[in-house]
Amino acid sequence: MHNDGEVYHFRDRNGLEADMIVSLIDGRWAAVEVKLGNKQIEEAALHLQELARKVDDEKMGKPSFLMVLTGGEFAYQRKDGVLVVPIGCLKD
């Protein structure tokens, strides 16, 4: 499926980053951090939330989702709304 989008890496001047920003032509966007170990999920989720807070909602809109892509076994949504998704869930 083709969605007319782009994938970028993001880093601001203060060092806040996201491994991937997925941006669709219709203006929707999402931020993704890739972490193989489960111990890094909390820190990655906090960074994603910080990034979302810094974005100008009027200019860019709110993110469609924030996601930590992991090497784990289970997909779930955290209480803060961040998705935790094993890479195996992305296959056809």
Sequence and secondary structure as in RCSB ss.txt:
>XXXX:A:sequence
MHNDGEVYHFRDRNGLEADMIVSLIDGRWAAVEVKLGNKQIEEAALHLQELARKVDDEKMGKPSFLMVLTGGEFA
YQRKDGVLVVPIGCLKD
>XXXX:A:secstr
    EEEEEEE TTS EEEEEEEETTS EEEEEEESSGGGHHHHHHHHHHHHHHS HHHH   SEEEEEESSS  
EE TTS EEEEGGGG  
